[in-house]
Amino acid sequence: MANTLQICDIISYQGGASEPHTYRVRSFLKQWTPPPLNEDELALMELLDDDIDTPKDIKLPPRIALVRCTPEEAEFVSASGVCGIVAPLTHVQRIGCASWDEDMIREERERYAKLDPDRAQNRPVFIDDHWGFLESRQTS
């Protein structure tokens, strides 16, 4: 199913709250996959892994690396309200558009469209996967 959300749309998201809250769409995100490591980098990673004095029985939650993308590529949405959220598109519902004048909405959408998604790949954002997103990707 293709993403139909746009910048400045108002969405409803419940997350861990007892009632859904509303947010304004600010950006679109997709899972970032790091480039493969060369032999030298792999050897260095093995050395670092051996040096880390972390108990092996500590189980950390799975994490997802996300980068900015076009709405068509999006798997997640970043939105603001009383606080900010990052949520899978499958967990939000569009309920309207910001009550701004049309020029302001158009300017925000044009500003986002001019951003270079490839530059954002240099700065992935890591979030905990409490939705089971990674697990659902492995089974599909």
C-alpha positions as CSV (number, residue, x, y, z in Angstrom):
1,M,0.0,0.0,0.0
2,A,1.5,3.3,-1.0
3,N,1.9,6.2,1.4
4,T,-0.7,8.9,0.9
5,L,0.4,11.2,3.7
6,Q,1.9,14.6,3.0
7,I,3.8,17.1,5.0
8,C,1.4,19.1,7.2
9,D,-1.2,16.3,7.4
10,I,-2.7,15.7,10.8
11,I,-2.4,12.1,12.0
12,S,-3.8,10.2,14.9
13,Y,-1.4,7.9,16.8
14,Q,-2.0,6.0,20.0
15,G,1.4,4.4,20.7
16,G,1.6,3.5,24.4
17,A,-1.0,6.0,25.5
18,S,-4.5,5.1,26.6
19,E,-6.0,7.4,24.0
20,P,-4.8,8.4,20.5
21,H,-3.1,11.9,20.2
22,T,-2.9,14.1,17.1
23,Y,0.3,15.2,15.4
24,R,1.4,17.2,12.3
25,V,3.6,15.3,9.8
26,R,7.1,16.8,9.6
27,S,9.1,14.2,7.7
28,F,9.2,10.7,6.2
29,L,11.7,8.0,7.1
30,K,12.8,4.6,5.9
31,Q,15.0,1.9,7.2
32,W,18.7,2.5,6.6
33,T,20.9,-0.3,5.6
34,P,24.6,0.3,6.1
35,P,27.0,-0.4,3.2
36,P,28.8,-3.7,3.4
37,L,32.1,-3.6,5.3
38,N,35.4,-4.4,3.5
39,E,37.9,-6.9,4.9
40,D,39.8,-4.4,7.0
41,E,36.7,-3.0,8.5
42,L,35.4,-6.5,9.3
43,A,38.8,-7.3,11.1
44,L,38.6,-4.1,13.1
45,M,35.0,-4.8,14.1
46,E,36.0,-8.3,15.3
47,L,38.9,-6.7,17.4
48,L,36.5,-4.2,18.9
49,D,33.9,-6.9,19.7
50,D,36.5,-8.9,21.5
51,D,37.6,-5.8,23.5
52,I,34.2,-4.8,24.7
53,D,33.7,-5.8,28.3
54,T,30.0,-6.2,28.1
55,P,28.2,-9.2,29.6
56,K,26.8,-11.3,26.8
57,D,23.6,-12.1,28.7
58,I,22.3,-8.5,28.5
59,K,19.5,-8.4,25.9
60,L,19.0,-5.0,24.4
61,P,15.9,-4.2,22.4
62,P,16.2,-4.3,18.6
63,R,17.0,-1.0,17.1
64,I,16.1,0.4,13.7
65,A,18.3,2.9,11.8
66,L,16.1,5.4,10.0
67,V,17.0,8.1,7.4
68,R,14.9,10.8,5.7
69,C,13.3,9.8,2.4
70,T,10.6,10.8,0.0
71,P,7.0,10.1,0.9
72,E,6.8,7.4,-1.7
73,E,9.7,5.4,0.0
74,A,8.5,6.0,3.5
75,E,8.0,3.3,6.1
76,F,7.8,5.7,9.1
77,V,6.6,9.2,9.7
78,S,8.0,11.8,12.0
79,A,5.5,14.2,13.5
80,S,5.1,16.9,16.1
81,G,2.4,17.8,18.5
82,V,2.7,18.4,22.3
83,C,5.7,16.2,21.8
84,G,7.3,14.5,18.8
85,I,6.9,10.9,17.5
86,V,8.4,8.5,15.1
87,A,5.9,5.8,14.1
88,P,5.4,3.2,11.4
89,L,3.0,4.3,8.7
90,T,0.9,1.3,9.5
91,H,0.3,2.7,13.0
92,V,-1.0,6.1,12.1
93,Q,-4.2,7.4,10.6
94,R,-4.7,10.6,8.6
95,I,-7.5,12.7,10.0
96,G,-7.0,16.0,8.2
97,C,-4.5,18.8,7.4
98,A,-3.0,21.6,9.4
99,S,-5.3,24.6,9.7
100,W,-2.8,26.9,8.1
101,D,-3.3,29.0,5.0
102,E,-2.7,27.2,1.7
103,D,0.5,29.2,0.9
104,M,2.1,28.1,4.2
105,I,1.2,24.5,3.6
106,R,2.5,24.6,0.0
107,E,5.8,26.3,1.2
108,E,6.3,23.5,3.9
109,R,5.7,20.8,1.3
110,E,8.0,22.4,-1.2
111,R,10.7,22.9,1.4
112,Y,10.6,19.2,2.3
113,A,10.6,18.2,-1.4
114,K,13.8,20.2,-1.9
115,L,15.7,18.3,0.8
116,D,18.3,15.8,-0.4
117,P,17.4,12.4,1.0
118,D,20.9,11.0,0.1
119,R,22.6,13.6,2.4
120,A,20.4,12.4,5.3
121,Q,21.9,8.9,5.0
122,N,25.0,10.2,6.6
123,R,23.1,10.7,9.9
124,P,20.8,7.8,10.6
125,V,18.5,8.0,13.6
126,F,18.3,4.9,15.8
127,I,15.0,4.0,17.6
128,D,13.9,1.1,19.6
129,D,11.6,-1.3,17.7
130,H,8.8,-1.7,20.2
131,W,6.3,-2.3,17.3
132,G,8.0,-5.5,16.0
133,F,8.7,-3.8,12.7
134,L,12.0,-5.7,12.1
135,E,10.4,-9.0,12.9
136,S,7.5,-8.4,10.5
137,R,10.0,-7.6,7.7
138,Q,11.8,-10.9,8.2
139,T,8.6,-12.9,7.9
140,S,7.3,-11.1,4.8
